[in-house]
Amino acid sequence: ALIILTEIEGSAARGIGTLMGVSERGAWQGSLSGGCVETALVGEAQRVIAAGRAELLRIGTGSPLIDIRLPCGSGMDLLIVPSPNRDLAVTMACRMLADRQPVTLAFTRDGNVQTLASTAQTGWRDGIFTLRIAPQLRLLIAGHGEEVTALAALAKAWGTDVIVLSPEQRIV
């Protein structure tokens, strides 16, 4: 299942559009909070997978689920898609990102997903949640010396794709 953070009431550790993936066996990747609700969300995702229907779920403030609370007192709306269309939409999105093109995914409330060649921003519009994903930041560093080494190490630690052009053989 794919869990998408679609709305936030109050403060949150992650932003709207953050994703978490959950397998039917309970393995998961990603985080939607500071770590306080992920285990509970795995159970909710497994329930949605078993039912085979996408679901909007509210956790935290305003949720009917009294056992899933956010310590910060916030509320989050999540769209849980039990089986996103990997063959078409997700594969195309991965290809576009690999080609360094931004991609927009459009999710309906019933879990249908398609890849759009749109520049629409992330959020709900007319019952469709659009998720705009930019390619990973890439930093091209040309030069040599300690400054290049330090900049490359810092950029990598931040999660940036780093390419170094240097006459030196060994830089990060």
Disulfide bonds with the S-S distance in Angstrom:
none
